[in-house]
Amino acid sequence: MQTATPAVNALGVGQPPVKNHGWLVTFAGMGINLALGVLYSWSVVSKKIPADWGWSEADKAWPYSVACLVFSMIMVPAGRMQDRIGPRIVATIGGVLVGAGMILASFSNSVLSYIIGFGVLAGAGFGFGYASATPPAVKWFPAARTGLIAGIVVSGFGLASVYVAPLAEALINAKGVPFAMLALGIGFLIVVTGLSQILKPPPKGFVPAGTVPRAPGAVARKEDFTPGEMLKTWQFYVLWFMYVCGAGAGLMIISKLAKMVDVQAGLKLGFVLVAVLAIGNGAGRIIAGTLSDKIGRKATFFICFVLQAVMIFLLSQAKTGGVLGSTMVLALLSAVIGGNYGANLALFPSITKDFYGLKNFGVNYGLVFTAWGLGGFMLSLLAGKVYDATKSFEFAYYCSCGLLIVAAFMTFVVRPPHHKLPAASG
């Protein structure tokens, strides 16, 4: 339900009521992410690469790894563009790039063409679209709902594999990998560019209903940091490292899950587990976002990091014939791993807004998000190279568990970087 909320100008004088488009923008952003989440179908696509293409396991990791890296790098300029010219144009650029990249990849079977098409072009498109979905949505709501709204918007990206994985599987089985890439590219170009037209931030001076005003005479704190100011705070680097650990571990599993369960447990239903992981991924974003609004970001981070380390360790022990290697247990592990990974995508934008404000949120979160790309690039590529060398993912599992435990303990260190400002007079 859309409500009218009075705006307040700099002098505190009321302005005519503004129709609140918050929920419409929120679900449009979620829809865009549902399309952009085609990134998470790569586990299915890579497993279906024909043997006569001559790709190694490391080759199959390159397009996805590059896509993650480019995605995160583009978030910085895309976030700045979103802050300056608005989300509509930036998200439209994202839709065009995703479609063009996947269509380009469909015309060749070389590793290079997939790195350029899926990795570089589609990866850039993911960044432009993703950078534009969350900022306009959270600006329509009070701070107490930041975690929930961010969780809903980004849940689309996680839930995408619920339909993309089986859809990609069906298209590939019917007409091969090139046709699947072409069809998905055309479809998502249309969907993303269409939904982008709905994105709009609130007008300047808009104050969401439910915003708690600062008490008279209270000491003001610096709430809005420029990118340069943010980079001078040590908290940024702690958050960035935590994001590398949390995102990298999850992206490694997502990129290789179908192969992992095939090698360890002899299951050929990897695409089903990818879809189950996606359900957890999407639900985890909403659950973690909502929980963090109630118990705090740091406590939620700690729970998710520790639980993820336990789940990945259990996955490493899944063997053919064992209890952990059964389809039901693997489905449960996949769902929880997806949920813990997805939590990162709700918690980090929320804590970035908490620590550094809304004014430069697009570019500030873009800088934090570079950690997601580096983590995904390093650990998913590590998994491919380790498997090529040892025919096992064991070392990659243990590396990711160790990083998650370190990240969990970092939550006891990080705290808000707000600097006190002189109280306003008069």
N, C-alpha and C positions, 0 to 999 in steps of 0.2 A: 504494500500500500504506500503510495506516495503522499508525503505530507508537506505542508507549506511551513517554512522556517524563516523567521525574520532575520535579515542580515544586519550586521552592525558595522558602521564605518569606524575609521580611526579615532573619531571623537566620542564614540559610544552612542551616536545618534541612530535610532532605528531607521532601516530602509524598508521599502515595500517587501512583503513576504516573497520568498523564492520557492518555487516548486521543487521538492526534493526528488532528484532522479537517481538517488543512491542505489536502490535495489536494481533498477534497470541497467545501470552502468556496471554494477557488480556481476550480474548474470551475463551481460554481453562480454565482459572480461573473462568470465569462466568459459563461455562458449569459444572464444578465441583460443584459450589455452587448451580446450578439448581438441581443437584442430592442430595446434602447434605440438601437442604431445605425440605426434607421429615419430618424434625423435626416439621414443621408447619402444618403437616397434623394431628397432635395429637388431635386437636379439633374435627375432624370428627371421628377418631378412638375411642376416649374415649366415645363419645356419642353412638357408636354402640356396646360397650361392652355388651354382653348378660346379662339379668337380673339374669339368673341362675348361673352366675359366682360369684354373691354376693358382687360385688365391691360397696363401697360408693362413693360419689362424691369426697371426700378427697383421697380415694384410686386411683381414676382415675387421680388425679393431681400428684401423686407421680412419675410415670415414666418420665413424661414431666419435672417436677421440678428438678429431679435428673439429667436428661439429660442436662438441661440448666446449672446446677451447675458444673457437670463433664466437659462439653464442655468448660466452661470458665477456669476451673482450669488447664486443659490439654493445653490450649493455651500458658501457660508460658513455660513448657518444650518443647512443639512443636515449639514454636517460636524460642527458643534457638537452637533447632536442625536444623530448617530451615536456621537460620543465619550461622550455621557451616557446615552442610553437603549438603545444597541445598534443594529446594522445592520438587523435583521429588520423592525422597525416602520417605519423610515425608508424602506427599499427598497420596502415594500408601498405606502406613500403615493405613491412615485414611479410605480409601476405603475398605480395608480388615476388619477393625474393625466395620464399619457401617453395612456391609453385614452380618458379623458373628453375631453381636448383634441382628439384626432383625430376622435372621434365628433362633437363639436360642430362642427368645421370642415366635416364632410361634409354638413351641412344647409344650407349657403349657398355662394354663389359670390362673395361680396364680399371685397375685400382685408382689410377690418377683421375679418371673421369668421375668416379664416385667421391673421391676426396674433394674435387672442385665443386661438383654439383651438390651432393648431400652435405659434405663437410664445410665448405666455404660459403657457398651461396645460401643453402637452406639454413646452415648454422647462423649466418648473419640475419636471416629472416626471423629465426626463433628469437634472437636478441631484440630486434626492433619491435616485434609483436609483444613479447613478454614484458619488456620495459614499459609498455604503454597500458597494460591491463590493470595492474594493482594501484598505482598512484591516484588515478582519478576516482577510483572506488573508495579508498580509505578516506579521501578528503571530504566525502559526503557524510561521514559518521564521526561520533565523538571518540576520544582516545580509548575509552573503556571497551570499545568494540573493535579496536584495530586488529587484534589476533583473529577474531571470528571472521571479519570481512576479508582480510588477507588470506586466511585459510580457504574460504569459499572460492575466491578468484583463482588461486593457484591450484585448487583441487582439480580443476579441469585438466591441467597438464598431466597430473598423475593418473586420473581416471581414463585418460585417452586410450591406453592400451587395452582396456576392457573391450573396446570395439575394434581398435586399430590392429591389435595382434591377430585376432581371428579373421578380420577382413583381409589383412595382408596375406595371411596363410591361405585363404580361399582364392584370392587373386593370383597368387604365385602358383598354387596347385593347378589352377585352371589354365593360365596362359604364360606363366613364367615371371621371373623377377623384373625384367624390363617393363612389361605391361603393368605390373603392380605399381611400380614407381611412377609411370606416366599417369595412371588413373588417380592415384593418391595426390599427385602434384596438381592436377587440374582441379580436383575436388576441393582441396584445401586452399588453393588460390581464391576460389570463389567464396568460400565460407569466411575466411579471415578478412578479406577486403570488405565483404558485406557487413559483418558485425562491427568492424572498425568504425563505421559511420555513426554508431550509437554512443561511442565513448565521448564523454565530456566532463570536465572538472566543474566544480561549483564556481560561481562568480566570486571575484575578489571581495573579501570582507565577510564571506559567508561563515556563520557560526552554527555548527550542527546542534540540533536539539539534544539536550542531555549533557552538553559541555559544562563542566564544573568551573565556575569563574574563580579567579585568584582572589584570595581574601584581601580586603583593604589593608594596606600597610605591610603586606608580606614582602619579603626580600625576593626580588625577581631573579630568575636563573636564565642563563643563555640557552635558548631552546633550539634555535636554527643555526646550524653550522654550515659554512661554505665548504666545498670539497677540500680546499686547501687547509682550512681549520681542522676538518675531520682528520686529515692525513697527519696532522701534528699531534694527535692524541694517541697514546699507547693502546687505548682500548680498541681502536680500529684494527690494529695488528693482531691482537688476541682474538677478536671476533673472526678476522680473516682466516687465521690458522684453524680455529674451531670449524669453520665452514669447509675448509679443505678436507679435514678429517671426516666430518659427517657426510658431506656430499660425495666425496671420493669413494668411500666404502660402499654407499648405496648404488652409485652409478656403475661401479665395477660389477656388482651382482646383476644389475639390470642388463648390462651389455652382454653378459656371458651366461645368464641363468639357464637358457635352453641347452647350451653345451655342457654346463656343469652337471645338470641332473642326468644328461645322457651318459656322460663319462663315468660318473660316480655310482649312479643307481640304475643305469640302463633304461631310463624312461624316455620315450619318444614324444611325450606330451608337453614339451617345454613351452609351447605357445599357450597352453592352458595355465601353466604356472605364471607366465608373464602376465596374463590377464588377471589372475588372482593377486599377484603382487601389485598390479595397477589399482585394484580395488582398495587394498591396504594403503597404497600411496596416496590416493585421493582422500580417503577417509582420515588418514593420519594427519593431513594438513588441517582439516577442519577441527578434529579432536584436539590436536596439539595447540592450535591457535586459540581455541576456546578455553582450554585448560590453562594456558599461559596468562589469559586475561584474569583468571581466578587465583592461581597460586604463584604467578610470576614467571618471567621468561627463564631465569637461571635454573630454577628448580625443574622446570619442564625439560630444558636442555639436558640436565644431568640424568634424568630418568631415561630419556631417549638414547643418549650416547651409551650408557651402560647396558641397556636392554639390547641395543643393536649389536654390541660386541658379543653378547651371549648368543644371540640368534645366529650370527655369522659363524661363530665357533661350532655351534650345533650343526649348521649346514655343512661345514667342512668334514664332519664325522658321518654324514649320510652315505651309506654304502648299500650295494645291492644285497637284498635279503635281510638287512637290519631294520630295526624299528624306525630309525631316522630316515631310512631310504624308502619308506612306504609313501604312496601317493598322497594320502591324507595328511601325514606329518609334514611332508615337503610343501604341501599347499598352505598349511598353517605357518610354517617358517617363512614362506614367501610373502604371505600377507603381512606378518609382523615386521619383516625386514622392509617391505614397501612402506608400511606405516611410519616406521622410525625414520626412514629416508625422507618421506614426504614432510615430516615434521619440520625438517630444516627449512623447507621452502615457505613455510608459514612463520616460523620463529625468527629467521634472520631479517626479513623485511620489517617485521614488527619491532624487533629490538633496534634496528637501524633508525626507524621513525622515533622510537622512545629516546634514543641517545642523541640523535642529530637533527630531529625536527622534520617538518613537512615541506618547508620552502624549497629546499634543494634535494628532496627525497629521491627523485628519479636518478640523478647522477650519483648521489651518495650511495644509494643501494647498488647502482651499477658497479661502483668501485668495490663494494663488499662482495658482489656477485662474481667478480673475477676469480675468487677462491673456488667457487663451484666448478668453473671451467677447468682450472688447473687440477683440482682434485680428480675430476672425472677423466681428464686427459691422462694423468699420470697412472692412476690405479687401473683403469680399464686397459691401457696399453701394457702395463706391467702384467696383468692377468694373461693377456695374449702371448707375451714373450715368455713368461714362466711356463705356460703350457707347451709352447713349441719346444722349449728346452728340456722339460721334465715329464711331459705328458700328464701333468697334475697341476691343480690350482692351489695346492696346500700352502706354499710360501706366500701367495697373494692373500689368502684368507688370514693368515697370522699377522701379516703386515697391517692389514686394515683393522683387525681387532686391537692391535697395539696402539694405533693412532686414535681410535675411538676412546680408549681408556685415558690417554693423555688429554684429549679434548674434554672429557668428563671432569677431570680435575681442574682444568682451566676455568670452569664455571665458578669456582670458589675465588678466583682472582679478579675477574672482570667486574667493573662497576660503572655507573653512569659518569660521563665526562663533563657534566654541566658545571659551568663556572658562574659564580654569583655576580650579579650586576647590581649597581646602586639602585635602591628603590626609587621609583619615580616620585617626584615632589608635586605638591599641589593637587 
